[in-house]
């Protein structure tokens, strides 16, 4: 079994609704995604070590991604009562983060050089220590968006659904493997 296949298996065991192969060569980083981060809607830009600008500029992020030959897309899908079902949206986000925190160390055990990118900024600490040094750099994680990825595009380029129909929400992360 390849490392990629093992990560897919572990992701499903961790509780993700979908896990599929990702080719890092399909990843394109977009300045426009970074510009959305800079608008500060999530309140983490310039306030979190794993978010822009602290996670590195796009050239740095490209150099990181270029080191990897394969990967896995992981998804958590929520089924909403209606488009305003904020409670289910937040429950799905929390489930995704909890599963991510279970999976990431397992991935690192298989492939120590792996990088796991989540959905949204790192939440290992209730409040990031930025600009003071990160308290848990071995647990901290950046997001796909923070790296400049348009998540729907990464999914589409790898044959993975991003939209699961009306009244659904999908939280997406990925693990890149050497």
PyMOL commands that set and color helices and strands:
alter all, ss='L'
color gray80, all
select helices_A, chain A and resi 3-14+24-26+31-38+58-65+86-110+151-157
alter helices_A, ss='H'
color red, helices_A
select strands_A, chain A and resi 18-22+70-79+115-117+168-177
alter strands_A, ss='S'
color yellow, strands_A
deselect
rebuild
show_as cartoon
